[in-house]
Amino acid sequence: MRYVIRGNNFQVTDALKDFAARKLGRLEKYFDSSPNQEAEAHVAMSVIKDQHKVEVTIPYPGLLCRAEESSEDMYASVDLVVEKLERQIRKYKTRVNRKSRQDASFRNNWKESAYNETAVTAVTEEENDLKVVRTKRFNLKPMGTEEAILQMDMLGHNFFVFTNADTNLINVIYRREDGKYGLIEPE
């Protein structure tokens, strides 16, 4: 696993980089580390007032792991964020293995290539004109609704676009105000 560690508005020391890399190394066992497909962890550290915040994003084919934590100590924040990521990955692994009950391993599930590509755009209204201010492109992995909910929760988003494995159509899962989930599917 490769690590991209950067500090926002402060200099990250070598000792802090080594500590973060060592702690994130605990997650390597969950990722296939073949030369063609090496996981990369993006770590952003920042200090705002007296809070030391650490954000970690690990993009991997078919899965995006993301977590952030803050505390009064940067080392404690790194510990907390690694624990959170490990919990998310274990939860994902347990759900996938329980659901599939096949001999495909967790790593092989992540290797599956997506069939469709789509764009998510953010739209803002300026002087009654609609402008696209950001475009995101990502592969849509076929998955069930439970896996989509888990992915959405791992990302911390309120909605998630995915290809439904049962119908092979694009669906949207979203979190309702009552805390439950809704599904939007085409007719």
N, C-alpha and C positions, 0 to 999 in steps of 0.2 A: 504494500500500500504506500502510495506517495502522499506527502503532506504539503499543503500550501498554507503557511501560517503567516498572517499579517496582522498588524496592529493599526487600529484607527485612532489617530490623534495621540499615539504614544509609541515608543520604541520597544519592540519585543526583544527581551534578552535571550541569549543563547541557552541559558539555564531553563527559561520558561518554554522555549521551543523544544528542548530535549524532553522536558517533563510532559508536554502535550503530546509529543510523538510517542513517548513510552506508554502513556495512558491510552491513546487511541490505538496503539498496537494490540490491545486486548480485543479489538473488533476484527482484526485480520482473519481470525478463524472462521468468520461468517462469510468471507468473500473469497472467490476463486482468484488466485494470484498468478494466472498464466501470463506469459509475456505479451500476448495479444490483448488481454483484457485486465488491466491492473486498476484497482479501485483508487480513487483520489479523494482525499479528505480536504475540504476547504474550511479553514479555521479563521474566523475573524474575532479579534479581541479588542475590546474598547473599555474605556473608563469614563463614566458619566457621573459627575458628582462623586459620591463615595461608593458607587456600585461598579464592580468589575464584571463585565458581560462577555460571555463566550458564545459564539454561534458556530455550529459545525454543520456542514452540508456534505453529504457523500452521494454524488450522482452515480448510479450504476444502471446498466441496461435493465429496464423493467421495474426499477425501484429507485426512489429518491428518499434518502434518510436525512432528516433535518431536525436539529434540536438547538435550543438556546437556554442558557441559565445565567443568572447573575447572583453575586453575593458580595461580601465586603472584602474578599480575598480572591485574586486571580487563580491561584492554585486550587482553591475550593471550588471555584466555578468550573474549572476544567474537570475535576472529579465528578461534579454533579452532572455535567453535560454528557460525559462518557457513560455514566450509569443510566441516564435517560435514554441514550441511543441504544445501549445494550438491551434494556428492557423492551424498547420498540422492536428491535430486530428479533429478539426471542419470541415476543408476542406474535410477530408476523410469521416466523418460522413454525410456531406451534399451530397457528390457524391454517397455514398452507398445508402442513403435513396432516393435520386432522381432517381437513376437507378432502384432500386428494387421495390419501391412503394408498398412494402408488409408490413405486420404488424410486421415483424421481426425487433427487435430493434437493435441499433448499438452494444450493448453488446452481443446480441445473434449471430450477424455476426462474432464477434471475437471468440466466443466459438466453432465455427465449426471446426471439426477436419480435418486435411489434409489427403488425401488418399495415397499420394505417398511420398517417401523419396528419396533424391538424395544427391550427394556429389558434391561440387564445389572445385576444386583443383587449387592451384597456382603452376605454373611450371616455373622453372628457368633453364637456360642453363649454366652449369659449365663444362668447358673443353670438349665441345661437348657431354656431358652426360646430359640427362634430369632427373631431380630429383623433386619429389613432396616435397615441403617444408611446405605445410600446407593443411589440409583437413577440409572442413566445411560440416556439415550435417544439413539439415533442412527439415521440412515438406513443401510440396507444396500444397497450398490451391487452389482449383479451383476458378478462377476469370476471369472476362472479361478483355479485353485489356486496357480499361480506368482505371480500378482499379489497374492493373499491372503498368501502367505508374505512377499513383499516389504513389504507394508503392516505386517504383524506385526513384521518386523525394524526397519522405520522407527520404529515406536512403542516398540520395546524391550520388548514384551510376550511372554509365553510362550504365549498363545493368541490367536486372532482369529476372530470370528463374521462370516460373510459369506453372501451369496446366490450359489450356484454358477451361473454363466452357462450351463453345459451342461444342468443338470437343473432349474434354477429353484427349487431347494430350499435351505433354510438348512443350512449346513455349519459345522463348527468345525475350524480347522487349529491344531495345537499342536506345540510343540517337545518332543521326547522327551529323556530323560536322556542318550542316546547322541549327541545333537546333530543327529539327523535329525528329520524332520517326520512327524506323524501326521495323519490326516483322519478326522473323525467325520461321518457322513452318515446321514440317516434311511432306514429300510427302506421 
